[in-house]
Amino acid sequence: MKSDLHLHSTVSDGLLTPTELVDKAFEAGIRIMSLTDHDSTDGLAEAITTAGKYNDLILIPGVELSTDTKNGEIHILGYFIDMESEDLQKTLESFREDRLYRAKSMVNKLIRLGYKITWEEVLKVAGSGSVGRPHIAEILAETGQVASIKAAFDELLGRNGPAYTERRKMDPETAIELIVQHSGIPVLAHPREVNNLDEILPSLVSSGLKGMETYYGHYSTEERTRFQQLCDNHTLLATGGSDYHGPDRAAECDLGDSKTNLQVGKLLLKMHDELKI
């Protein structure tokens, strides 16, 4: 039995609906999971209902927020966030609107660069979910205009790519404070991707950061040891997850394959109980 605390559905940029994701997670031996769609909690009600079919499956409500620093992006996960809060939903809606503007801008840049892609195609791929760069990358890869989804990011859609468009800035400290204000537990996602982690971590902790993904994806033993040590140094909870988006989309790690054991999920539940007291 295992945990997977970083998962995406069709509500953002995943391939599986919340129901499909929960069912597949249970089949994979996951017993504590969290749905953490980008800038949206819209899939949580469906996921929670589906998880209720299983007596021994716990679903933790979550969300993933993207933030910026002068040295690059930082993603913050929010667990147990109050998804009923009108103030929170208004904030998330504004983030999704900004994602839409950003995606349109990148499509227009690609067209000017000579790539064959339309906004209508992107919307079709995204479905009812929040439009993001993975949808654009998927079209480019499937039409053979780039070698893979990863290549689309590396060559075109990444921060230094010719089709990249900045979005409205939110710093990680603000994201952490937003999560805390709405009864959530903020956790730093995929820390290997954070530039100058050792320098920025004290500021994040001071803002209310409670954990860091140590058992993320296919991180090596050496990387996990390093991040565990940082967690110990800053009294942070070591969490983990696959960052699964669906078969052949974005994440290199399959559902439940991040080696995040059941105890990790239990410790997150324990922290939530303690913070409520």
C-alpha atoms as an extended CHARMM CRD file, in Angstrom:
* protein
*
       277  EXT
         1         1  MET       CA              0.0000000000        0.0000000000        0.0000000000  PROA      1               0.0000000000
         2         2  LYS       CA              1.2850000000        3.4660000000       -0.8440000000  PROA      2               0.0000000000
         3         3  SER       CA              0.5840000000        7.2000000000       -1.0490000000  PROA      3               0.0000000000
         4         4  ASP       CA              0.5510000000        9.5090000000       -4.0540000000  PROA      4               0.0000000000
         5         5  LEU       CA              0.0850000000       13.1360000000       -3.0700000000  PROA      5               0.0000000000
         6         6  HSD       CA              0.5960000000       14.8850000000       -6.4150000000  PROA      6               0.0000000000
         7         7  LEU       CA             -1.9140000000       14.0360000000       -9.1630000000  PROA      7               0.0000000000
         8         8  HSD       CA             -3.6520000000       15.8650000000      -12.0220000000  PROA      8               0.0000000000
         9         9  SER       CA             -6.9590000000       15.2980000000      -13.8000000000  PROA      9               0.0000000000
        10        10  THR       CA             -8.7840000000       16.6730000000      -16.8380000000  PROA      10              0.0000000000
        11        11  VAL       CA             -9.8060000000       19.6360000000      -14.6790000000  PROA      11              0.0000000000
        12        12  SER       CA             -6.3420000000       21.0410000000      -15.3520000000  PROA      12              0.0000000000
        13        13  ASP       CA             -3.9270000000       19.3100000000      -17.7380000000  PROA      13              0.0000000000
        14        14  GLY       CA             -4.3370000000       15.6230000000      -16.9620000000  PROA      14              0.0000000000
        15        15  LEU       CA             -5.7430000000       12.9450000000      -19.2610000000  PROA      15              0.0000000000
        16        16  LEU       CA             -8.0280000000       11.1630000000      -16.7780000000  PROA      16              0.0000000000
        17        17  THR       CA            -11.2220000000       12.4870000000      -15.2480000000  PROA      17              0.0000000000
        18        18  PRO       CA            -11.2560000000       12.7240000000      -11.4390000000  PROA      18              0.0000000000
        19        19  THR       CA            -13.3150000000        9.5180000000      -11.3030000000  PROA      19              0.0000000000
        20        20  GLU       CA            -10.9810000000        7.6600000000      -13.6510000000  PROA      20              0.0000000000
        21        21  LEU       CA             -7.9590000000        8.8670000000      -11.7150000000  PROA      21              0.0000000000
        22        22  VAL       CA             -9.3340000000        7.7230000000       -8.3570000000  PROA      22              0.0000000000
        23        23  ASP       CA            -10.2930000000        4.3070000000       -9.7200000000  PROA      23              0.0000000000
        24        24  LYS       CA             -6.8970000000        3.8480000000      -11.3620000000  PROA      24              0.0000000000
        25        25  ALA       CA             -5.1060000000        4.9750000000       -8.1890000000  PROA      25              0.0000000000
        26        26  PHE       CA             -6.9530000000        2.4080000000       -6.0900000000  PROA      26              0.0000000000
        27        27  GLU       CA             -6.1010000000       -0.3330000000       -8.5990000000  PROA      27              0.0000000000
        28        28  ALA       CA             -2.4360000000        0.7340000000       -8.3500000000  PROA      28              0.0000000000
        29        29  GLY       CA             -2.4170000000        0.1080000000       -4.6000000000  PROA      29              0.0000000000
        30        30  ILE       CA             -2.6620000000        3.7430000000       -3.5300000000  PROA      30              0.0000000000
        31        31  ARG       CA             -4.5780000000        4.2090000000       -0.3020000000  PROA      31              0.0000000000
        32        32  ILE       CA             -3.8370000000        7.8620000000        0.4800000000  PROA      32              0.0000000000
        33        33  MET       CA             -3.9590000000       10.2170000000       -2.5050000000  PROA      33              0.0000000000
        34        34  SER       CA             -4.3930000000       13.8830000000       -3.3180000000  PROA      34              0.0000000000
        35        35  LEU       CA             -5.8190000000       15.5370000000       -6.4140000000  PROA      35              0.0000000000
        36        36  THR       CA             -3.7310000000       18.6730000000       -6.9920000000  PROA      36              0.0000000000
        37        37  ASP       CA             -4.9340000000       20.2670000000      -10.2050000000  PROA      37              0.0000000000
        38        38  HSD       CA             -3.3540000000       23.5240000000      -11.3580000000  PROA      38              0.0000000000
        39        39  ASP       CA             -5.1800000000       26.5970000000      -10.0290000000  PROA      39              0.0000000000
        40        40  SER       CA             -8.4270000000       24.6560000000       -9.6210000000  PROA      40              0.0000000000
        41        41  THR       CA            -10.3680000000       22.6610000000       -7.0420000000  PROA      41              0.0000000000
        42        42  ASP       CA            -13.2230000000       21.9300000000       -9.4690000000  PROA      42              0.0000000000
        43        43  GLY       CA            -12.4790000000       18.2050000000       -9.6390000000  PROA      43              0.0000000000
        44        44  LEU       CA            -12.3570000000       17.6080000000       -5.9050000000  PROA      44              0.0000000000
        45        45  ALA       CA            -16.0660000000       17.0240000000       -5.2900000000  PROA      45              0.0000000000
        46        46  GLU       CA            -16.1730000000       14.3060000000       -7.9610000000  PROA      46              0.0000000000
        47        47  ALA       CA            -12.9400000000       12.7480000000       -6.7130000000  PROA      47              0.0000000000
        48        48  ILE       CA            -14.1190000000       12.7040000000       -3.0970000000  PROA      48              0.0000000000
        49        49  THR       CA            -17.4110000000       11.0880000000       -4.1020000000  PROA      49              0.0000000000
        50        50  THR       CA            -15.5950000000        8.4270000000       -6.1150000000  PROA      50              0.0000000000
        51        51  ALA       CA            -13.1340000000        7.7370000000       -3.3010000000  PROA      51              0.0000000000
        52        52  GLY       CA            -16.1340000000        7.1350000000       -1.0440000000  PROA      52              0.0000000000
        53        53  LYS       CA            -16.7620000000        3.8680000000       -2.9180000000  PROA      53              0.0000000000
        54        54  TYR       CA            -13.6590000000        2.4120000000       -1.3280000000  PROA      54              0.0000000000
        55        55  ASN       CA            -13.5700000000        1.7340000000        2.3990000000  PROA      55              0.0000000000
        56        56  ASP       CA             -9.8040000000        2.0610000000        2.7330000000  PROA      56              0.0000000000
        57        57  LEU       CA             -9.0130000000        4.9560000000        0.3660000000  PROA      57              0.0000000000
        58        58  ILE       CA             -8.4030000000        8.4730000000        1.6990000000  PROA      58              0.0000000000
        59        59  LEU       CA             -8.5220000000       11.4240000000       -0.6930000000  PROA      59              0.0000000000
        60        60  ILE       CA             -6.8840000000       14.6410000000        0.4840000000  PROA      60              0.0000000000
        61        61  PRO       CA             -8.1810000000       17.7930000000       -1.2520000000  PROA      61              0.0000000000
        62        62  GLY       CA             -5.3840000000       19.7400000000       -2.8870000000  PROA      62              0.0000000000
        63        63  VAL       CA             -4.3300000000       22.3260000000       -5.4440000000  PROA      63              0.0000000000
        64        64  GLU       CA             -1.0730000000       23.3270000000       -7.1710000000  PROA      64              0.0000000000
        65        65  LEU       CA             -0.1330000000       26.9880000000       -7.5640000000  PROA      65              0.0000000000
        66        66  SER       CA              2.5890000000       28.2340000000       -9.9160000000  PROA      66              0.0000000000
        67        67  THR       CA              4.7310000000       31.1440000000       -8.7470000000  PROA      67              0.0000000000
        68        68  ASP       CA              7.6970000000       33.1150000000      -10.0400000000  PROA      68              0.0000000000
        69        69  THR       CA             10.9820000000       34.3330000000       -8.6550000000  PROA      69              0.0000000000
        70        70  LYS       CA             13.8730000000       36.0880000000      -10.3560000000  PROA      70              0.0000000000
        71        71  ASN       CA             15.5280000000       32.6790000000      -10.6760000000  PROA      71              0.0000000000
        72        72  GLY       CA             12.5940000000       30.7560000000      -12.1570000000  PROA      72              0.0000000000
        73        73  GLU       CA              9.2760000000       29.1160000000      -11.3340000000  PROA      73              0.0000000000
        74        74  ILE       CA              8.3770000000       27.5590000000       -7.9950000000  PROA      74              0.0000000000
        75        75  HSD       CA              5.2850000000       25.4080000000       -7.5440000000  PROA      75              0.0000000000
        76        76  ILE       CA              3.4610000000       25.2290000000       -4.2290000000  PROA      76              0.0000000000
        77        77  LEU       CA              1.0020000000       22.4790000000       -3.3130000000  PROA      77              0.0000000000
        78        78  GLY       CA             -1.8470000000       23.2630000000       -0.9330000000  PROA      78              0.0000000000
        79        79  TYR       CA             -3.3540000000       20.3350000000        0.9800000000  PROA      79              0.0000000000
        80        80  PHE       CA             -6.6900000000       20.3750000000        2.8440000000  PROA      80              0.0000000000
        81        81  ILE       CA             -7.4270000000       23.7900000000        1.3520000000  PROA      81              0.0000000000
        82        82  ASP       CA            -10.9310000000       25.1730000000        1.9690000000  PROA      82              0.0000000000
        83        83  MET       CA            -12.4410000000       24.6360000000       -1.4670000000  PROA      83              0.0000000000
        84        84  GLU       CA            -15.7530000000       26.1900000000       -0.3530000000  PROA      84              0.0000000000
        85        85  SER       CA            -14.1870000000       29.6140000000        0.2030000000  PROA      85              0.0000000000
        86        86  GLU       CA            -15.5980000000       32.2040000000       -2.2320000000  PROA      86              0.0000000000
        87        87  ASP       CA            -12.5190000000       34.3610000000       -1.8110000000  PROA      87              0.0000000000
        88        88  LEU       CA            -10.2430000000       31.4620000000       -2.7320000000  PROA      88              0.0000000000
        89        89  GLN       CA            -12.3570000000       30.5570000000       -5.7610000000  PROA      89              0.0000000000
        90        90  LYS       CA            -12.2530000000       34.1290000000       -7.0520000000  PROA      90              0.0000000000
        91        91  THR       CA             -8.4710000000       34.1010000000       -6.7420000000  PROA      91              0.0000000000
        92        92  LEU       CA             -8.1480000000       30.7540000000       -8.5280000000  PROA      92              0.0000000000
        93        93  GLU       CA            -10.4840000000       31.9430000000      -11.2800000000  PROA      93              0.0000000000
        94        94  SER       CA             -8.2490000000       34.9360000000      -11.9100000000  PROA      94              0.0000000000
        95        95  PHE       CA             -5.2510000000       32.5920000000      -12.1780000000  PROA      95              0.0000000000
        96        96  ARG       CA             -7.0730000000       30.4390000000      -14.7400000000  PROA      96              0.0000000000
        97        97  GLU       CA             -8.0280000000       33.5050000000      -16.7780000000  PROA      97              0.0000000000
        98        98  ASP       CA             -4.3810000000       34.4870000000      -16.8390000000  PROA      98              0.0000000000
        99        99  ARG       CA             -3.4450000000       30.9730000000      -17.9850000000  PROA      99              0.0000000000
       100       100  LEU       CA             -5.9210000000       31.3550000000      -20.8580000000  PROA      100             0.0000000000
       101       101  TYR       CA             -4.4250000000       34.6740000000      -21.9640000000  PROA      101             0.0000000000
       102       102  ARG       CA             -0.9380000000       33.2070000000      -21.7240000000  PROA      102             0.0000000000
       103       103  ALA       CA             -1.8160000000       30.1250000000      -23.7710000000  PROA      103             0.0000000000
       104       104  LYS       CA             -3.4220000000       32.2470000000      -26.5100000000  PROA      104             0.0000000000
       105       105  SER       CA             -0.3190000000       34.3820000000      -26.6780000000  PROA      105             0.0000000000
       106       106  MET       CA              1.9390000000       31.3270000000      -27.0560000000  PROA      106             0.0000000000
       107       107  VAL       CA             -0.2500000000       29.8750000000      -29.8150000000  PROA      107             0.0000000000
       108       108  ASN       CA             -0.0690000000       33.1780000000      -31.7010000000  PROA      108             0.0000000000
       109       109  LYS       CA              3.7090000000       33.2260000000      -31.3330000000  PROA      109             0.0000000000
       110       110  LEU       CA              3.9440000000       29.6750000000      -32.6600000000  PROA      110             0.0000000000
       111       111  ILE       CA              1.8160000000       30.5960000000      -35.6760000000  PROA      111             0.0000000000
       112       112  ARG       CA              4.0870000000       33.5440000000      -36.4070000000  PROA      112             0.0000000000
       113       113  LEU       CA              7.0590000000       31.1760000000      -36.1640000000  PROA      113             0.0000000000
       114       114  GLY       CA              5.4910000000       28.9960000000      -38.8430000000  PROA      114             0.0000000000
       115       115  TYR       CA              4.0300000000       26.1740000000      -36.7590000000  PROA      115             0.0000000000
       116       116  LYS       CA              0.6460000000       24.7690000000      -37.7490000000  PROA      116             0.0000000000
       117       117  ILE       CA             -1.5850000000       25.0430000000      -34.7060000000  PROA      117             0.0000000000
       118       118  THR       CA             -4.8900000000       26.7460000000      -33.9360000000  PROA      118             0.0000000000
       119       119  TRP       CA             -6.5140000000       27.9810000000      -30.7710000000  PROA      119             0.0000000000
       120       120  GLU       CA             -9.5160000000       25.7680000000      -31.5420000000  PROA      120             0.0000000000
       121       121  GLU       CA             -7.2590000000       22.6980000000      -31.5130000000  PROA      121             0.0000000000
       122       122  VAL       CA             -5.8670000000       23.6530000000      -28.1100000000  PROA      122             0.0000000000
       123       123  LEU       CA             -9.3390000000       24.1130000000      -26.6410000000  PROA      123             0.0000000000
       124       124  LYS       CA            -10.3940000000       20.7340000000      -28.0140000000  PROA      124             0.0000000000
       125       125  VAL       CA             -7.4260000000       18.9890000000      -26.4070000000  PROA      125             0.0000000000
       126       126  ALA       CA             -7.9480000000       20.8070000000      -23.0990000000  PROA      126             0.0000000000
       127       127  GLY       CA            -11.6500000000       19.9200000000      -23.0090000000  PROA      127             0.0000000000
       128       128  SER       CA            -13.2460000000       21.2810000000      -19.8730000000  PROA      128             0.0000000000
       129       129  GLY       CA             -9.8870000000       21.6220000000      -18.1390000000  PROA      129             0.0000000000
       130       130  SER       CA             -7.7250000000       24.6500000000      -17.4890000000  PROA      130             0.0000000000
       131       131  VAL       CA             -5.6840000000       25.3270000000      -20.6410000000  PROA      131             0.0000000000
       132       132  GLY       CA             -1.9430000000       24.9920000000      -20.1700000000  PROA      132             0.0000000000
       133       133  ARG       CA              1.3380000000       24.5380000000      -21.9950000000  PROA      133             0.0000000000
       134       134  PRO       CA              1.0660000000       20.7010000000      -21.9700000000  PROA      134             0.0000000000
       135       135  HSD       CA             -1.9820000000       20.9440000000      -24.2440000000  PROA      135             0.0000000000
       136       136  ILE       CA             -0.0290000000       23.0080000000      -26.7550000000  PROA      136             0.0000000000
       137       137  ALA       CA              2.9670000000       20.6940000000      -26.4970000000  PROA      137             0.0000000000
       138       138  GLU       CA              0.7600000000       17.6680000000      -27.0600000000  PROA      138             0.0000000000
       139       139  ILE       CA             -0.5450000000       19.0440000000      -30.3550000000  PROA      139             0.0000000000
       140       140  LEU       CA              2.9490000000       19.9010000000      -31.5820000000  PROA      140             0.0000000000
       141       141  ALA       CA              4.1770000000       16.4000000000      -30.7210000000  PROA      141             0.0000000000
       142       142  GLU       CA              1.1960000000       14.5330000000      -32.1500000000  PROA      142             0.0000000000
       143       143  THR       CA              1.4320000000       16.4230000000      -35.4370000000  PROA      143             0.0000000000
       144       144  GLY       CA              5.1320000000       15.6540000000      -35.7070000000  PROA      144             0.0000000000
       145       145  GLN       CA              6.2480000000       19.2750000000      -35.5320000000  PROA      145             0.0000000000
       146       146  VAL       CA              8.4910000000       18.4380000000      -32.5700000000  PROA      146             0.0000000000
       147       147  ALA       CA              9.9750000000       15.1100000000      -31.5000000000  PROA      147             0.0000000000
       148       148  SER       CA              8.1310000000       14.8980000000      -28.1760000000  PROA      148             0.0000000000
       149       149  ILE       CA              6.2130000000       16.8350000000      -25.5550000000  PROA      149             0.0000000000
       150       150  LYS       CA              9.4930000000       17.3680000000      -23.7100000000  PROA      150             0.0000000000
       151       151  ALA       CA             11.0790000000       18.7160000000      -26.8860000000  PROA      151             0.0000000000
       152       152  ALA       CA              8.2180000000       21.2020000000      -27.2660000000  PROA      152             0.0000000000
       153       153  PHE       CA              9.0500000000       22.6070000000      -23.8470000000  PROA      153             0.0000000000
       154       154  ASP       CA             12.8060000000       22.5120000000      -24.3630000000  PROA      154             0.0000000000
       155       155  GLU       CA             12.7400000000       24.1160000000      -27.8030000000  PROA      155             0.0000000000
       156       156  LEU       CA              9.6840000000       26.3850000000      -27.7710000000  PROA      156             0.0000000000
       157       157  LEU       CA              7.5810000000       26.6930000000      -24.6390000000  PROA      157             0.0000000000
       158       158  GLY       CA             10.1560000000       26.8020000000      -21.8480000000  PROA      158             0.0000000000
       159       159  ARG       CA             11.2020000000       30.0080000000      -20.1360000000  PROA      159             0.0000000000
       160       160  ASN       CA             13.8810000000       30.7350000000      -22.7480000000  PROA      160             0.0000000000
       161       161  GLY       CA             11.8820000000       29.4530000000      -25.7090000000  PROA      161             0.0000000000
       162       162  PRO       CA             10.7510000000       31.7160000000      -28.5780000000  PROA      162             0.0000000000
       163       163  ALA       CA              7.0400000000       31.0460000000      -27.9030000000  PROA      163             0.0000000000
       164       164  TYR       CA              7.2170000000       31.5430000000      -24.1440000000  PROA      164             0.0000000000
       165       165  THR       CA              4.9170000000       34.1290000000      -22.5990000000  PROA      165             0.0000000000
       166       166  GLU       CA              5.1520000000       35.4310000000      -19.0730000000  PROA      166             0.0000000000
       167       167  ARG       CA              2.0890000000       35.3040000000      -16.8660000000  PROA      167             0.0000000000
       168       168  ARG       CA              0.9720000000       37.4900000000      -14.0240000000  PROA      168             0.0000000000
       169       169  LYS       CA              3.5600000000       37.3130000000      -11.2880000000  PROA      169             0.0000000000
       170       170  MET       CA              2.8530000000       35.7750000000       -7.8980000000  PROA      170             0.0000000000
       171       171  ASP       CA              5.7420000000       35.0790000000       -5.5750000000  PROA      171             0.0000000000
       172       172  PRO       CA              5.9180000000       31.8140000000       -3.6110000000  PROA      172             0.0000000000
       173       173  GLU       CA              5.5710000000       33.5770000000       -0.2640000000  PROA      173             0.0000000000
       174       174  THR       CA              2.2120000000       35.0070000000       -1.3860000000  PROA      174             0.0000000000
       175       175  ALA       CA              1.0430000000       31.5750000000       -2.5440000000  PROA      175             0.0000000000
       176       176  ILE       CA              2.0160000000       30.0360000000        0.7790000000  PROA      176             0.0000000000
       177       177  GLU       CA              0.1800000000       32.7440000000        2.6910000000  PROA      177             0.0000000000
       178       178  LEU       CA             -2.8980000000       32.2580000000        0.4660000000  PROA      178             0.0000000000
       179       179  ILE       CA             -2.9510000000       28.5350000000        1.2400000000  PROA      179             0.0000000000
       180       180  VAL       CA             -2.5140000000       29.1050000000        4.9740000000  PROA      180             0.0000000000
       181       181  GLN       CA             -5.2670000000       31.7500000000        5.0030000000  PROA      181             0.0000000000
       182       182  HSD       CA             -7.6250000000       29.1290000000        3.5700000000  PROA      182             0.0000000000
       183       183  SER       CA             -6.8440000000       26.3990000000        6.0900000000  PROA      183             0.0000000000
       184       184  GLY       CA             -4.3540000000       24.5880000000        3.8690000000  PROA      184             0.0000000000
       185       185  ILE       CA             -0.9450000000       23.0280000000        4.3680000000  PROA      185             0.0000000000
       186       186  PRO       CA              1.6150000000       24.4680000000        1.8940000000  PROA      186             0.0000000000
       187       187  VAL       CA              4.2620000000       22.1180000000        0.5000000000  PROA      187             0.0000000000
       188       188  LEU       CA              7.0760000000       22.8450000000       -1.9440000000  PROA      188             0.0000000000
       189       189  ALA       CA              6.6950000000       20.7750000000       -5.1340000000  PROA      189             0.0000000000
       190       190  HSD       CA              9.5510000000       19.0960000000       -7.0590000000  PROA      190             0.0000000000
       191       191  PRO       CA             12.4050000000       20.9050000000       -5.2670000000  PROA      191             0.0000000000
       192       192  ARG       CA             15.0730000000       19.7590000000       -7.7370000000  PROA      192             0.0000000000
       193       193  GLU       CA             13.5910000000       22.2590000000      -10.1780000000  PROA      193             0.0000000000
       194       194  VAL       CA             14.0480000000       25.1570000000       -7.7540000000  PROA      194             0.0000000000
       195       195  ASN       CA             17.1180000000       27.2690000000       -8.4120000000  PROA      195             0.0000000000
       196       196  ASN       CA             19.0380000000       28.4240000000       -5.3220000000  PROA      196             0.0000000000
       197       197  LEU       CA             16.8740000000       26.2050000000       -3.1080000000  PROA      197             0.0000000000
       198       198  ASP       CA             19.1180000000       26.5080000000       -0.0740000000  PROA      198             0.0000000000
       199       199  GLU       CA             18.9840000000       30.3060000000       -0.2730000000  PROA      199             0.0000000000
       200       200  ILE       CA             15.2420000000       30.6810000000       -0.7730000000  PROA      200             0.0000000000
       201       201  LEU       CA             14.0300000000       27.9690000000        1.6200000000  PROA      201             0.0000000000
       202       202  PRO       CA             14.3390000000       30.0200000000        4.8430000000  PROA      202             0.0000000000
       203       203  SER       CA             12.0320000000       32.6980000000        3.3900000000  PROA      203             0.0000000000
       204       204  LEU       CA              9.4700000000       30.0790000000        2.3770000000  PROA      204             0.0000000000
       205       205  VAL       CA              9.5460000000       28.5250000000        5.8250000000  PROA      205             0.0000000000
       206       206  SER       CA              9.1020000000       31.9380000000        7.4450000000  PROA      206             0.0000000000
       207       207  SER       CA              6.0210000000       32.4690000000        5.2550000000  PROA      207             0.0000000000
       208       208  GLY       CA              4.4520000000       29.2440000000        6.5300000000  PROA      208             0.0000000000
       209       209  LEU       CA              5.8100000000       26.4080000000        4.3600000000  PROA      209             0.0000000000
       210       210  LYS       CA              5.1320000000       23.0860000000        6.1160000000  PROA      210             0.0000000000
       211       211  GLY       CA              6.5920000000       20.4660000000        3.8120000000  PROA      211             0.0000000000
       212       212  MET       CA              8.6420000000       19.5730000000        0.7430000000  PROA      212             0.0000000000
       213       213  GLU       CA              8.3380000000       16.8230000000       -1.8610000000  PROA      213             0.0000000000
       214       214  THR       CA             11.1930000000       14.4770000000       -1.0890000000  PROA      214             0.0000000000
       215       215  TYR       CA              9.8000000000       11.3050000000       -2.6620000000  PROA      215             0.0000000000
       216       216  TYR       CA              9.0180000000       12.9490000000       -5.9860000000  PROA      216             0.0000000000
       217       217  GLY       CA              8.8140000000       11.0830000000       -9.2630000000  PROA      217             0.0000000000
       218       218  HSD       CA             12.0080000000        9.1830000000      -10.0220000000  PROA      218             0.0000000000
       219       219  TYR       CA             14.3270000000       11.2690000000       -7.8480000000  PROA      219             0.0000000000
       220       220  SER       CA             17.5240000000        9.3640000000       -7.0880000000  PROA      220             0.0000000000
       221       221  THR       CA             18.4570000000        8.0480000000       -3.6500000000  PROA      221             0.0000000000
       222       222  GLU       CA             21.0620000000       10.8050000000       -3.3650000000  PROA      222             0.0000000000
       223       223  GLU       CA             18.5190000000       13.5050000000       -4.2080000000  PROA      223             0.0000000000
       224       224  ARG       CA             15.9950000000       12.1270000000       -1.7500000000  PROA      224             0.0000000000
       225       225  THR       CA             18.6470000000       12.0300000000        0.9580000000  PROA      225             0.0000000000
       226       226  ARG       CA             19.5280000000       15.6540000000        0.2860000000  PROA      226             0.0000000000
       227       227  PHE       CA             15.9170000000       16.8430000000        0.4150000000  PROA      227             0.0000000000
       228       228  GLN       CA             15.2220000000       14.7830000000        3.5330000000  PROA      228             0.0000000000
       229       229  GLN       CA             18.1560000000       16.5200000000        5.2120000000  PROA      229             0.0000000000
       230       230  LEU       CA             16.7640000000       19.9140000000        4.2300000000  PROA      230             0.0000000000
       231       231  CYS       CA             13.3820000000       18.8820000000        5.6540000000  PROA      231             0.0000000000
       232       232  ASP       CA             15.0620000000       17.8850000000        8.9060000000  PROA      232             0.0000000000
       233       233  ASN       CA             17.0390000000       21.1390000000        9.0560000000  PROA      233             0.0000000000
       234       234  HSD       CA             13.9040000000       23.2740000000        8.5690000000  PROA      234             0.0000000000
       235       235  THR       CA             11.4020000000       21.0730000000       10.4460000000  PROA      235             0.0000000000
       236       236  LEU       CA              9.4600000000       20.3200000000        7.2840000000  PROA      236             0.0000000000
       237       237  LEU       CA              7.3460000000       17.2730000000        6.5040000000  PROA      237             0.0000000000
       238       238  ALA       CA              8.7980000000       15.1350000000        3.7020000000  PROA      238             0.0000000000
       239       239  THR       CA              5.9860000000       14.3460000000        1.2580000000  PROA      239             0.0000000000
       240       240  GLY       CA              5.9120000000       12.8590000000       -2.2160000000  PROA      240             0.0000000000
       241       241  GLY       CA              4.0220000000       11.9640000000       -5.3450000000  PROA      241             0.0000000000
       242       242  SER       CA              4.2640000000       11.0380000000       -8.9940000000  PROA      242             0.0000000000
       243       243  ASP       CA              2.9740000000       14.2970000000      -10.5400000000  PROA      243             0.0000000000
       244       244  TYR       CA              0.9650000000       11.9760000000      -12.7710000000  PROA      244             0.0000000000
       245       245  HSD       CA             -0.9050000000       13.6190000000      -15.6560000000  PROA      245             0.0000000000
       246       246  GLY       CA             -1.9150000000       10.4720000000      -17.4970000000  PROA      246             0.0000000000
       247       247  PRO       CA             -0.3500000000        7.9570000000      -19.8930000000  PROA      247             0.0000000000
       248       248  ASP       CA              2.4170000000        9.5670000000      -21.9600000000  PROA      248             0.0000000000
       249       249  ARG       CA              1.7150000000       13.0830000000      -20.7480000000  PROA      249             0.0000000000
       250       250  ALA       CA              4.3150000000       15.3210000000      -19.1000000000  PROA      250             0.0000000000
       251       251  ALA       CA              5.3340000000       13.2890000000      -16.0420000000  PROA      251             0.0000000000
       252       252  GLU       CA              8.0160000000       10.6580000000      -16.4100000000  PROA      252             0.0000000000
       253       253  CYS       CA              6.7150000000        8.7710000000      -13.3730000000  PROA      253             0.0000000000
       254       254  ASP       CA              3.7170000000        6.4690000000      -13.5640000000  PROA      254             0.0000000000
       255       255  LEU       CA              0.8370000000        6.6440000000      -11.1310000000  PROA      255             0.0000000000
       256       256  GLY       CA              1.9960000000        5.5630000000       -7.6820000000  PROA      256             0.0000000000
       257       257  ASP       CA              5.5820000000        4.8690000000       -8.7670000000  PROA      257             0.0000000000
       258       258  SER       CA              7.2550000000        7.6310000000       -6.7340000000  PROA      258             0.0000000000
       259       259  LYS       CA              7.9830000000        5.2000000000       -3.8650000000  PROA      259             0.0000000000
       260       260  THR       CA              5.9350000000        7.3190000000       -1.4730000000  PROA      260             0.0000000000
       261       261  ASN       CA              4.9230000000        4.8580000000        1.2200000000  PROA      261             0.0000000000
       262       262  LEU       CA              1.6780000000        4.8880000000        3.1740000000  PROA      262             0.0000000000
       263       263  GLN       CA              3.3530000000        6.3870000000        6.2530000000  PROA      263             0.0000000000
       264       264  VAL       CA              4.1060000000        9.6090000000        4.3500000000  PROA      264             0.0000000000
       265       265  GLY       CA              0.3960000000       10.1270000000        3.7310000000  PROA      265             0.0000000000
       266       266  LYS       CA             -0.3980000000        9.2760000000        7.3450000000  PROA      266             0.0000000000
       267       267  LEU       CA              2.0590000000       11.9030000000        8.5670000000  PROA      267             0.0000000000
       268       268  LEU       CA              0.3520000000       14.5230000000        6.3870000000  PROA      268             0.0000000000
       269       269  LEU       CA             -3.0130000000       13.5240000000        7.8710000000  PROA      269             0.0000000000
       270       270  LYS       CA             -1.4930000000       13.7310000000       11.3560000000  PROA      270             0.0000000000
       271       271  MET       CA             -0.1280000000       17.2250000000       10.6680000000  PROA      271             0.0000000000
       272       272  HSD       CA             -3.5800000000       18.3270000000        9.5160000000  PROA      272             0.0000000000
       273       273  ASP       CA             -5.1700000000       17.0010000000       12.7060000000  PROA      273             0.0000000000
       274       274  GLU       CA             -2.5540000000       18.7510000000       14.8600000000  PROA      274             0.0000000000
       275       275  LEU       CA             -2.9330000000       22.0730000000       13.0530000000  PROA      275             0.0000000000
       276       276  LYS       CA             -6.7090000000       21.9780000000       13.5420000000  PROA      276             0.0000000000
       277       277  ILE       CA             -6.3190000000       21.6890000000       17.3430000000  PROA      277             0.0000000000
